[in-house]
Amino acid sequence: MPTIASVLQRLPTPLRDLAIRHSELIKFAIVGGTTMVFDLVIFYSLSLTVLEQKPVIAKIISGVLATLLSYFLNREWAFKHRGGRERHHEALLFFAISGVGVLIAAGPLWIANNVFDIRDTSESLTTVVIIDFVLNYIIGNLLQMAFRFWALRRFAFPEDNARTILEVDAERNEDPTDAADALDQP
């Protein structure tokens, strides 16, 4: 499997520069795609079996589980150089923002089911599955993704290169003799 560096080397220079400049957004989108597949599998597993008449509940359950996965992937990869907050504050903000995102993603499905009674008017399971997919995973996820990218960068991971700076500071504070050794050298 090619590494990110080898993929970047294969891109033409203008695309490479664009990919490097927007690497955080690209990583966020890859995490989003991964968690979308995870969410999709859980949602359809629930909404086509035990929660057949409650698709909004199935969406919220799948959204919460996908959010847990998203936190770890975003924190450790997409936004790994960002921070500026203590981990518990960062996690609280991430989950609050993602909770709003789950509600935003469930909104189109809720409107279709509770305002337009789509399940009562649909004649086949295939129609319901297609409508659920379009409402959930295209419209809902696009709305949620735009909101979450903006809000995570603004609130949960506000400072660029904050983790790198904190790691350097932590390394310096780990061994106080390093500073003394540096002073002793001519």
N, C-alpha and C positions, 0 to 999 in steps of 0.2 A: 504494500500500500504506500503510495507516495506521501512524503511529508509535505507540510505546508511550504517549506523553503523550496523543495523541488518543483512544486506546482507554480510557485511565484516565478521561478527561473524560466519556466516554459512560456510565461505570458509575455506578449509584446510590451515594450517599455511603457507606453502610455497606460495600458491596462494594469501593469504591475504597479506603477506609481499610484493609480487610483485605488487599487486593492490595498496597498500599504496605508494610504491616507485614510481609508475607511475600514481598516481591519477590524475594529471593534464592532462596527455594524455588521460586517460579514460574519464574524464569530457569533454575534447575537442571533443572526438569522439561522445559522447552522444549529445552534442550541434550540432555537424555536422550532425548526423543522424536526429535530429529533424528539422534542417533547410533544410536538403535534402528533407524530405517529404513535407515541406512547399514549397520549390522551385519546386518540382515535380508537385504538384497540380497546381501551378500558370503556370508553363511552358506548361503543357498539356492543361490547360484551354485556354491558348492563342494560342498555336500552332495548336490545332485542331479546332479552331473557327476563330477568327478575324485575326490572323497572320499565317494562314495555309501555305502561300508561303514564309514566313519570319521566319523560326525557330530560326535563330541566334538572331534576334531582340527579339523574345519571351524569349530566354535563357538569354539574357542580362537583360531584365526587371525582370524576375523571380530571377535572380542572385542578382540584386541590392536590391530587397525587402528582400530576404533571408539574405543578408549581414546586413541589418539594424537589423533584428531579432538576427542574430549571434553576433553582437556587444554587444547588451544588455545582452545576455545569457553568452557570454564569459567573459565580464567585471565583471559581478556580480556573476558568479559562477565558471567557469573553471579557470580563471586567477585572482580570487578575491584577492589573497594575493600578486599578482605582481603589479608592477607599476613603480615608479621611474620617471614618467613624469607628467607634468600638464595635466589635463583631456583633454583640447582641443588639445594638441600635441598628446596625446595618441589616441584620436578619429581620428585625421587627419591621423596618421600613420596606424591605423587599417583600415580605409576606403581606403587608398592608396594601402595597401597590399592586401586587399580584392578585390579591383578593378582589380589588376593584377591577382588575383586568378580567378575572373569571366572570364577574357579574356583567361586564361589558360584552364579553364573548357569548354569554348566555342570553343577553338581551334580545337579539333577533329571533332566537328560538322561542323565547317566552312570548314575544309579540305574535309570532306565527301560531303558537299553540293556544294562547289565552285570549287573544283579540280576534284572530281569524279562524280558530278551531280547525286547524289544518289536519289534525288526526281524524276528526270526524268526517271531513269532506274528502279525504284521500281514499282512493279505491283500491290501491295495492300497496303491499309492503315495499316494493321497489320505489314507488313514488315517495313514500315517507322517508326512506333511506336517502334518496337523492336530495330531497328538501332539507333534511337534517344536516347533510353534508354541506350543502351550499350555505345554509344559515349559520351553522356552527363553525366550520373549518375554513370557509372562505371569507364571508362577511364578518363574522364574529372575531376570528383570529386576526384579520387585517386591522380591525378597529383596536383590538387589545394590543397588538404588537406595536402600533404607532404610539399608543398611550404609554405602554410599559417602557419602551426604549427611551422616550423623553423623560419619564418620571424616574426611572432607575438612574440615569445619568445625572439628573438634577438633584435627587434627594438621597437615594440609597448609596450610590457610589459617586459622590460629587467631585472628588479631587483626582485629577489625572496624576499618575506616578506616585500616589500616596503610599501604596504598599511597598514599593521599592525603597522609598525614603525611610519608611518605618522599619523595614528589614535591615537596612544599613545602620540605622540608629540602634536597633536591638543588638546587632552584631558588635557594634562598638561598645555597648554597655555590658555585654556578656563578660568580657575579659579586660578589666581595667589595667592590667599590666601591659597590654598592647600599646596604649598611649605612652606609658613610661618607656617601653622599649623603643618606640619611635623617637622619643626625645634623646635617648642615649646614643643613637646612631649619629656618626659625624656627617 
